[in-house]
């Protein structure tokens, strides 16, 4: 029967387990007897503790069936009592653990509260200090390149003197090709442009012994240079300047010359600055740049006889019927330049093609007046 086999198996297992326990607990004694030696004086089993057990049916076993033969009755199934489960720690134990932290003789740990990491504290202060005084080295990525793909060198402005107290202005601005340049010197101002390589080279009549020249390139770049000029005490200079393409022109009449004669110096006959015939005229500014600013400067040695200097303006479709404004500058030998306003009230457009003229007199005397319409 199934119940008998289960009971026999359980009983046999229990017997084998008991026998194995006996051998392991009395191993020394059994070994001594087998060798024929004396048994240990100290008993092997020092103490026996009773273990409670109860009879219970096997798990998932079928109900017990009464066997008519008592000799083959199944042995009872012995189940061990469940092991004691430790109870959770009581609140008193927690209090005892917390009390250990303040036991006399042990150091009291300071209370630590979280704080934000701000500048001026520990690592933040050291990291912030690393940036102080640091200058990042320049590399090729920081360079500005010209239209030809060449890294731009620094802009260079130089002044040099030439005969007749002329200043040679040389500008190298590789990253400012075809750029508008405004040049000013002792009240004289005009606009020109660099070439396709960013270079500029021109001659400028000096108006001061300590000549300072300022250049405004584009919108933001400003450069200045100063140079000593010799020979101004032997020269007289008169200049006019205006804004726009249409404006004024200077004419100087030397040694009794009439209009168009060899002694008549004008924009159409300016003479070379190295001439030995008398004075010469320098035309400044580029009328093709945006917002043109133009100027003309007449230079004459003090020994040159200048009978009259005339300012003229043509009546054109661009100038008729409005005021034409500008400035006149005069530098007598050995004296600083003086600036005065110059204004022409241009006639109506029915006078297009006519010219307005204003006599300024000899170089030594430069009266500047407001000219009213006329030829």
DRENNU-19293 format. One record per residue (C-alpha): residue in one letter; chain; residue number from 1; z negated, x, y. Coordinates in Angstrom, 1 decimal. Layout:
N
- res / chain / n / up / east / north
- A / A / NUM / Z / X / Y
...
//
This chain:
375
- res / chain / n / up / east / north
- X / A / 1 / 0.0 / 0.0 / 0.0
- X / A / 2 / 0.6 / 1.1 / 3.6
- X / A / 3 / -3.0 / 0.8 / 4.5
- X / A / 4 / -4.2 / 3.0 / 1.6
- X / A / 5 / -1.7 / 5.7 / 2.5
- X / A / 6 / -2.7 / 5.6 / 6.1
- X / A / 7 / -6.4 / 5.7 / 5.2
- X / A / 8 / -5.9 / 8.6 / 2.7
- X / A / 9 / -3.9 / 10.6 / 5.3
- X / A / 10 / -6.5 / 10.1 / 7.9
- X / A / 11 / -9.3 / 11.0 / 5.5
- X / A / 12 / -7.5 / 14.1 / 4.2
- X / A / 13 / -6.8 / 15.2 / 7.7
- X / A / 14 / -10.4 / 14.7 / 8.6
- X / A / 15 / -11.5 / 16.7 / 5.6
- X / A / 16 / -9.2 / 19.6 / 6.3
- X / A / 17 / -10.3 / 19.7 / 9.9
- X / A / 18 / -14.0 / 19.8 / 8.8
- X / A / 19 / -13.2 / 22.6 / 6.3
- X / A / 20 / -11.4 / 24.6 / 8.9
- X / A / 21 / -14.3 / 24.3 / 11.3
- X / A / 22 / -16.7 / 25.4 / 8.6
- X / A / 23 / -14.7 / 28.5 / 7.8
- X / A / 24 / -14.3 / 29.5 / 11.5
- X / A / 25 / -18.0 / 29.0 / 12.2
- X / A / 26 / -19.2 / 30.8 / 9.1
- X / A / 27 / -16.5 / 33.4 / 8.8
- X / A / 28 / -18.8 / 36.3 / 8.8
- X / A / 29 / -21.1 / 34.9 / 6.1
- X / A / 30 / -18.2 / 34.0 / 3.8
- X / A / 31 / -16.6 / 37.4 / 4.3
- X / A / 32 / -19.8 / 39.2 / 3.5
- X / A / 33 / -20.2 / 37.2 / 0.3
- X / A / 34 / -16.7 / 38.0 / -0.8
- X / A / 35 / -17.3 / 41.7 / -0.3
- X / A / 36 / -20.6 / 41.5 / -2.1
- X / A / 37 / -22.6 / 42.4 / 1.0
- X / A / 38 / -25.7 / 40.9 / 2.4
- X / A / 39 / -25.5 / 37.8 / 4.5
- X / A / 40 / -26.4 / 38.1 / 8.2
- X / A / 41 / -30.0 / 37.6 / 9.0
- X / A / 42 / -29.3 / 35.4 / 12.0
- X / A / 43 / -28.1 / 32.0 / 11.0
- X / A / 44 / -24.6 / 31.3 / 12.0
- X / A / 45 / -25.2 / 27.8 / 13.1
- X / A / 46 / -27.7 / 28.1 / 16.0
- X / A / 47 / -27.7 / 24.6 / 17.1
- X / A / 48 / -26.2 / 21.3 / 16.0
- X / A / 49 / -25.6 / 18.6 / 18.5
- X / A / 50 / -25.0 / 15.1 / 17.4
- X / A / 51 / -21.7 / 13.5 / 18.4
- X / A / 52 / -21.5 / 9.8 / 18.6
- X / A / 53 / -18.7 / 8.1 / 16.7
- X / A / 54 / -17.8 / 4.5 / 16.1
- X / A / 55 / -15.6 / 2.8 / 13.6
- X / A / 56 / -12.5 / 1.3 / 15.0
- X / A / 57 / -9.1 / 0.3 / 13.7
- X / A / 58 / -6.2 / 2.7 / 14.1
- X / A / 59 / -4.0 / 2.1 / 17.1
- X / A / 60 / -1.3 / -0.5 / 16.5
- X / A / 61 / -2.6 / -0.9 / 12.9
- X / A / 62 / -2.2 / -4.1 / 11.0
- X / A / 63 / -5.2 / -6.3 / 10.4
- X / A / 64 / -7.4 / -5.1 / 7.5
- X / A / 65 / -6.8 / -6.8 / 4.1
- X / A / 66 / -9.6 / -7.1 / 1.6
- X / A / 67 / -8.7 / -5.1 / -1.5
- X / A / 68 / -10.0 / -6.7 / -4.7
- X / A / 69 / -10.6 / -3.3 / -6.2
- X / A / 70 / -13.5 / -1.7 / -4.4
- X / A / 71 / -12.8 / 1.7 / -6.0
- X / A / 72 / -9.7 / 2.1 / -4.0
- X / A / 73 / -10.9 / 0.8 / -0.8
- X / A / 74 / -9.6 / 2.5 / 2.3
- X / A / 75 / -12.0 / 4.8 / 4.2
- X / A / 76 / -13.1 / 3.7 / 7.6
- X / A / 77 / -11.2 / 5.1 / 10.7
- X / A / 78 / -13.5 / 7.2 / 12.9
- X / A / 79 / -12.7 / 7.2 / 16.7
- X / A / 80 / -14.4 / 9.6 / 19.0
- X / A / 81 / -16.2 / 8.3 / 22.1
- X / A / 82 / -14.2 / 8.7 / 25.3
- X / A / 83 / -15.1 / 11.9 / 27.3
- X / A / 84 / -17.1 / 11.5 / 30.3
- X / A / 85 / -15.0 / 11.5 / 33.6
- X / A / 86 / -16.7 / 13.3 / 36.5
- X / A / 87 / -17.6 / 11.0 / 39.3
- X / A / 88 / -15.9 / 11.7 / 42.7
- X / A / 89 / -17.8 / 13.8 / 45.2
- X / A / 90 / -20.4 / 11.8 / 47.1
- X / A / 91 / -20.6 / 11.8 / 50.9
- X / A / 92 / -23.8 / 13.8 / 50.5
- X / A / 93 / -21.9 / 16.6 / 48.9
- X / A / 94 / -19.4 / 16.6 / 51.8
- X / A / 95 / -22.2 / 16.8 / 54.3
- X / A / 96 / -23.6 / 19.8 / 52.3
- X / A / 97 / -20.2 / 21.6 / 52.5
- X / A / 98 / -20.0 / 21.0 / 56.2
- X / A / 99 / -23.5 / 22.3 / 56.6
- X / A / 100 / -22.5 / 25.6 / 55.0
- X / A / 101 / -20.3 / 26.3 / 58.0
- X / A / 102 / -23.3 / 26.5 / 60.3
- X / A / 103 / -25.7 / 28.3 / 58.0
- X / A / 104 / -27.8 / 30.9 / 59.9
- X / A / 105 / -26.4 / 34.4 / 59.5
- X / A / 106 / -22.8 / 33.4 / 59.3
- X / A / 107 / -20.6 / 33.8 / 62.4
- X / A / 108 / -19.7 / 30.7 / 64.3
- X / A / 109 / -15.9 / 30.4 / 64.7
- X / A / 110 / -14.7 / 29.4 / 68.2
- X / A / 111 / -13.0 / 26.1 / 68.6
- X / A / 112 / -9.3 / 26.7 / 69.0
- X / A / 113 / -7.2 / 24.1 / 70.9
- X / A / 114 / -3.4 / 24.2 / 71.0
- X / A / 115 / -2.0 / 25.5 / 74.4
- X / A / 116 / 1.6 / 25.5 / 75.6
- X / A / 117 / 3.3 / 28.8 / 75.7
- X / A / 118 / 4.0 / 29.4 / 79.4
- X / A / 119 / 4.9 / 32.4 / 81.6
- X / A / 120 / 2.0 / 34.7 / 82.2
- X / A / 121 / 0.4 / 34.3 / 78.8
- X / A / 122 / 0.7 / 36.8 / 76.0
- X / A / 123 / 4.1 / 36.9 / 74.4
- X / A / 124 / 5.8 / 34.8 / 77.1
- X / A / 125 / 4.7 / 37.2 / 79.8
- X / A / 126 / 6.0 / 40.2 / 77.9
- X / A / 127 / 9.3 / 38.5 / 77.2
- X / A / 128 / 9.7 / 37.5 / 80.8
- X / A / 129 / 8.9 / 41.0 / 81.9
- X / A / 130 / 11.9 / 42.3 / 79.9
- X / A / 131 / 14.3 / 40.7 / 82.4
- X / A / 132 / 12.8 / 42.1 / 85.5
- X / A / 133 / 14.9 / 44.9 / 87.0
- X / A / 134 / 17.6 / 44.6 / 84.3
- X / A / 135 / 21.1 / 45.2 / 85.5
- X / A / 136 / 23.8 / 44.3 / 83.0
- X / A / 137 / 26.4 / 47.1 / 82.7
- X / A / 138 / 29.9 / 46.1 / 83.8
- X / A / 139 / 32.6 / 46.0 / 81.2
- X / A / 140 / 36.3 / 45.5 / 81.1
- X / A / 141 / 35.6 / 41.7 / 80.8
- X / A / 142 / 34.1 / 41.8 / 84.3
- X / A / 143 / 37.2 / 43.3 / 85.9
- X / A / 144 / 39.7 / 41.4 / 88.0
- X / A / 145 / 43.3 / 41.9 / 87.0
- X / A / 146 / 46.4 / 41.9 / 89.2
- X / A / 147 / 49.5 / 39.9 / 88.5
- X / A / 148 / 50.8 / 43.0 / 86.6
- X / A / 149 / 47.9 / 43.0 / 84.2
- X / A / 150 / 46.3 / 46.1 / 85.7
- X / A / 151 / 42.6 / 46.1 / 86.4
- X / A / 152 / 42.1 / 45.9 / 90.2
- X / A / 153 / 40.5 / 48.8 / 91.9
- X / A / 154 / 38.2 / 48.3 / 94.8
- X / A / 155 / 39.8 / 47.4 / 98.1
- X / A / 156 / 40.3 / 50.4 / 100.4
- X / A / 157 / 40.7 / 50.4 / 104.2
- X / A / 158 / 41.4 / 53.5 / 106.1
- X / A / 159 / 42.1 / 54.3 / 109.8
- X / A / 160 / 43.9 / 57.4 / 111.1
- X / A / 161 / 45.0 / 58.3 / 114.6
- X / A / 162 / 48.5 / 59.2 / 115.8
- X / A / 163 / 50.1 / 60.1 / 119.1
- X / A / 164 / 49.8 / 57.8 / 122.1
- X / A / 165 / 46.3 / 56.7 / 120.9
- X / A / 166 / 47.7 / 54.7 / 118.0
- X / A / 167 / 45.7 / 53.7 / 115.0
- X / A / 168 / 47.3 / 53.8 / 111.6
- X / A / 169 / 45.7 / 51.0 / 109.5
- X / A / 170 / 46.2 / 51.3 / 105.7
- X / A / 171 / 44.9 / 48.7 / 103.3
- X / A / 172 / 45.1 / 48.8 / 99.5
- X / A / 173 / 44.0 / 45.5 / 97.9
- X / A / 174 / 45.7 / 45.3 / 94.4
- X / A / 175 / 44.3 / 41.9 / 93.7
- X / A / 176 / 45.5 / 40.4 / 97.0
- X / A / 177 / 49.3 / 40.5 / 96.8
- X / A / 178 / 51.2 / 38.6 / 99.5
- X / A / 179 / 47.9 / 37.6 / 101.0
- X / A / 180 / 47.3 / 36.6 / 104.6
- X / A / 181 / 45.3 / 39.2 / 106.5
- X / A / 182 / 43.7 / 38.6 / 110.0
- X / A / 183 / 43.1 / 41.9 / 111.9
- X / A / 184 / 40.9 / 42.0 / 115.0
- X / A / 185 / 40.2 / 44.9 / 117.3
- X / A / 186 / 38.4 / 44.9 / 120.7
- X / A / 187 / 39.4 / 41.2 / 121.4
- X / A / 188 / 43.0 / 41.7 / 120.1
- X / A / 189 / 43.6 / 39.5 / 117.0
- X / A / 190 / 46.7 / 38.8 / 114.9
- X / A / 191 / 47.7 / 37.8 / 111.3
- X / A / 192 / 49.9 / 39.5 / 108.9
- X / A / 193 / 50.3 / 39.8 / 105.1
- X / A / 194 / 50.0 / 42.3 / 102.3
- X / A / 195 / 53.1 / 43.1 / 100.2
- X / A / 196 / 53.6 / 42.3 / 96.5
- X / A / 197 / 51.4 / 45.2 / 95.5
- X / A / 198 / 48.6 / 44.2 / 97.8
- X / A / 199 / 49.3 / 47.0 / 100.3
- X / A / 200 / 49.5 / 47.0 / 104.1
- X / A / 201 / 50.4 / 49.8 / 106.5
- X / A / 202 / 50.9 / 49.3 / 110.3
- X / A / 203 / 50.4 / 50.9 / 113.6
- X / A / 204 / 47.9 / 49.4 / 116.0
- X / A / 205 / 47.4 / 50.4 / 119.7
- X / A / 206 / 43.8 / 51.4 / 120.2
- X / A / 207 / 41.8 / 49.6 / 123.0
- X / A / 208 / 38.6 / 51.5 / 122.7
- X / A / 209 / 37.6 / 55.2 / 122.2
- X / A / 210 / 35.2 / 54.1 / 119.3
- X / A / 211 / 37.8 / 51.9 / 117.6
- X / A / 212 / 36.5 / 49.3 / 115.1
- X / A / 213 / 38.9 / 47.3 / 113.1
- X / A / 214 / 38.0 / 44.2 / 111.1
- X / A / 215 / 40.1 / 42.7 / 108.3
- X / A / 216 / 39.7 / 39.3 / 106.9
- X / A / 217 / 41.6 / 39.0 / 103.6
- X / A / 218 / 42.2 / 35.6 / 102.1
- X / A / 219 / 39.2 / 33.3 / 102.4
- X / A / 220 / 36.2 / 35.5 / 101.7
- X / A / 221 / 37.0 / 39.2 / 101.7
- X / A / 222 / 36.0 / 41.1 / 104.9
- X / A / 223 / 36.4 / 44.8 / 105.5
- X / A / 224 / 35.7 / 47.0 / 108.5
- X / A / 225 / 36.4 / 50.6 / 109.5
- X / A / 226 / 35.7 / 52.7 / 112.6
- X / A / 227 / 37.5 / 55.7 / 114.0
- X / A / 228 / 37.3 / 57.9 / 117.1
- X / A / 229 / 40.4 / 57.7 / 119.3
- X / A / 230 / 41.4 / 60.4 / 121.8
- X / A / 231 / 43.9 / 60.1 / 124.7
- X / A / 232 / 43.1 / 56.6 / 126.0
- X / A / 233 / 42.3 / 58.0 / 129.5
- X / A / 234 / 46.0 / 58.8 / 129.9
- X / A / 235 / 47.3 / 55.4 / 129.0
- X / A / 236 / 47.4 / 51.8 / 130.4
- X / A / 237 / 47.8 / 48.9 / 128.1
- X / A / 238 / 48.6 / 45.2 / 128.6
- X / A / 239 / 48.7 / 42.6 / 125.7
- X / A / 240 / 49.2 / 38.9 / 125.2
- X / A / 241 / 48.3 / 36.9 / 122.1
- X / A / 242 / 48.8 / 33.3 / 120.9
- X / A / 243 / 48.9 / 31.1 / 117.8
- X / A / 244 / 52.1 / 29.6 / 116.3
- X / A / 245 / 55.6 / 30.9 / 116.0
- X / A / 246 / 56.6 / 29.7 / 119.5
- X / A / 247 / 54.8 / 31.5 / 122.2
- X / A / 248 / 54.9 / 34.2 / 124.9
- X / A / 249 / 56.8 / 37.4 / 125.4
- X / A / 250 / 56.1 / 40.5 / 127.6
- X / A / 251 / 58.6 / 42.3 / 129.8
- X / A / 252 / 57.9 / 45.5 / 131.7
- X / A / 253 / 60.2 / 46.7 / 134.5
- X / A / 254 / 59.9 / 50.5 / 135.0
- X / A / 255 / 61.2 / 52.7 / 137.7
- X / A / 256 / 62.9 / 49.9 / 139.6
- X / A / 257 / 64.9 / 48.6 / 136.7
- X / A / 258 / 66.3 / 45.0 / 136.7
- X / A / 259 / 66.5 / 42.5 / 133.9
- X / A / 260 / 68.4 / 44.0 / 130.9
- X / A / 261 / 68.6 / 47.5 / 132.4
- X / A / 262 / 67.4 / 50.7 / 130.5
- X / A / 263 / 64.0 / 50.5 / 132.3
- X / A / 264 / 63.5 / 47.0 / 131.1
- X / A / 265 / 61.1 / 47.0 / 128.1
- X / A / 266 / 60.9 / 43.8 / 126.1
- X / A / 267 / 60.8 / 42.4 / 122.5
- X / A / 268 / 64.5 / 42.9 / 122.2
- X / A / 269 / 64.3 / 46.5 / 123.6
- X / A / 270 / 60.7 / 47.6 / 122.6
- X / A / 271 / 61.4 / 51.4 / 122.5
- X / A / 272 / 59.9 / 53.8 / 120.0
- X / A / 273 / 56.3 / 54.9 / 120.5
- X / A / 274 / 57.4 / 58.5 / 120.6
- X / A / 275 / 59.8 / 57.9 / 123.5
- X / A / 276 / 59.7 / 60.2 / 126.5
- X / A / 277 / 61.4 / 57.6 / 128.8
- X / A / 278 / 58.2 / 55.8 / 129.7
- X / A / 279 / 56.3 / 53.0 / 128.0
- X / A / 280 / 56.9 / 51.1 / 124.7
- X / A / 281 / 56.1 / 47.6 / 123.3
- X / A / 282 / 54.3 / 47.0 / 120.0
- X / A / 283 / 54.9 / 43.7 / 118.2
- X / A / 284 / 52.0 / 42.6 / 116.0
- X / A / 285 / 51.7 / 39.7 / 113.5
- X / A / 286 / 53.9 / 38.1 / 110.9
- X / A / 287 / 55.5 / 34.7 / 111.9
- X / A / 288 / 56.1 / 33.8 / 108.3
- X / A / 289 / 52.5 / 33.6 / 107.2
- X / A / 290 / 50.4 / 30.4 / 107.2
- X / A / 291 / 48.9 / 29.7 / 110.6
- X / A / 292 / 50.7 / 32.6 / 112.4
- X / A / 293 / 48.8 / 34.6 / 115.0
- X / A / 294 / 51.1 / 36.9 / 117.1
- X / A / 295 / 50.6 / 39.5 / 119.8
- X / A / 296 / 52.5 / 42.0 / 121.9
- X / A / 297 / 51.1 / 45.2 / 123.5
- X / A / 298 / 52.8 / 47.2 / 126.2
- X / A / 299 / 51.7 / 50.8 / 126.5
- X / A / 300 / 52.6 / 53.1 / 129.5
- X / A / 301 / 51.5 / 56.6 / 130.4
- X / A / 302 / 49.6 / 56.7 / 133.6
- X / A / 303 / 52.4 / 58.7 / 135.1
- X / A / 304 / 55.0 / 56.0 / 134.4
- X / A / 305 / 56.0 / 53.8 / 137.4
- X / A / 306 / 55.7 / 50.2 / 136.3
- X / A / 307 / 57.0 / 47.8 / 139.1
- X / A / 308 / 56.1 / 44.5 / 137.4
- X / A / 309 / 54.9 / 43.0 / 134.1
- X / A / 310 / 56.2 / 39.5 / 133.4
- X / A / 311 / 55.0 / 36.9 / 130.8
- X / A / 312 / 57.7 / 34.5 / 129.8
- X / A / 313 / 57.9 / 31.5 / 127.5
- X / A / 314 / 61.0 / 29.6 / 126.4
- X / A / 315 / 61.1 / 25.8 / 126.6
- X / A / 316 / 62.0 / 24.6 / 123.1
- X / A / 317 / 61.7 / 21.5 / 121.1
- X / A / 318 / 58.4 / 22.8 / 119.7
- X / A / 319 / 56.9 / 23.7 / 123.1
- X / A / 320 / 58.3 / 21.2 / 125.6
- X / A / 321 / 56.0 / 18.7 / 127.2
- X / A / 322 / 52.8 / 20.4 / 126.2
- X / A / 323 / 50.4 / 23.2 / 127.2
- X / A / 324 / 51.1 / 26.6 / 125.7
- X / A / 325 / 47.8 / 28.6 / 125.5
- X / A / 326 / 47.1 / 32.2 / 124.8
- X / A / 327 / 45.1 / 35.2 / 126.1
- X / A / 328 / 46.0 / 38.3 / 128.1
- X / A / 329 / 44.2 / 41.6 / 127.7
- X / A / 330 / 44.3 / 44.6 / 130.1
- X / A / 331 / 43.0 / 48.1 / 129.4
- X / A / 332 / 43.3 / 50.4 / 132.4
- X / A / 333 / 43.0 / 54.1 / 131.8
- X / A / 334 / 39.4 / 55.1 / 131.0
- X / A / 335 / 38.0 / 51.5 / 131.1
- X / A / 336 / 37.3 / 48.9 / 128.4
- X / A / 337 / 39.7 / 46.1 / 127.7
- X / A / 338 / 39.3 / 42.8 / 129.6
- X / A / 339 / 40.3 / 39.4 / 128.3
- X / A / 340 / 41.4 / 36.4 / 130.3
- X / A / 341 / 42.9 / 33.0 / 129.3
- X / A / 342 / 46.6 / 32.4 / 129.7
- X / A / 343 / 48.1 / 28.9 / 129.9
- X / A / 344 / 51.6 / 27.5 / 130.6
- X / A / 345 / 52.2 / 23.8 / 131.3
- X / A / 346 / 55.6 / 23.5 / 129.7
- X / A / 347 / 58.2 / 21.1 / 131.3
- X / A / 348 / 59.7 / 18.1 / 129.5
- X / A / 349 / 62.1 / 18.3 / 126.7
- X / A / 350 / 65.1 / 17.8 / 129.1
- X / A / 351 / 64.5 / 21.4 / 130.1
- X / A / 352 / 64.9 / 22.8 / 126.6
- X / A / 353 / 66.6 / 26.3 / 126.9
- X / A / 354 / 64.9 / 27.2 / 130.1
- X / A / 355 / 62.2 / 29.9 / 130.5
- X / A / 356 / 58.9 / 29.9 / 132.3
- X / A / 357 / 57.9 / 33.3 / 133.8
- X / A / 358 / 54.7 / 34.5 / 135.3
- X / A / 359 / 54.4 / 37.8 / 137.1
- X / A / 360 / 51.3 / 39.8 / 136.3
- X / A / 361 / 52.1 / 42.6 / 138.8
- X / A / 362 / 51.7 / 46.3 / 138.1
- X / A / 363 / 49.6 / 47.6 / 135.2
- X / A / 364 / 46.8 / 48.5 / 137.6
- X / A / 365 / 46.4 / 44.9 / 138.7
- X / A / 366 / 46.5 / 42.1 / 136.2
- X / A / 367 / 46.0 / 38.7 / 137.9
- X / A / 368 / 46.0 / 35.9 / 135.3
- X / A / 369 / 46.9 / 32.5 / 136.5
- X / A / 370 / 47.9 / 29.1 / 135.3
- X / A / 371 / 51.7 / 28.8 / 135.6
- X / A / 372 / 53.2 / 25.4 / 136.5
- X / A / 373 / 56.7 / 24.3 / 135.4
- X / A / 374 / 59.7 / 26.2 / 136.8
- X / A / 375 / 62.2 / 28.9 / 136.0
//
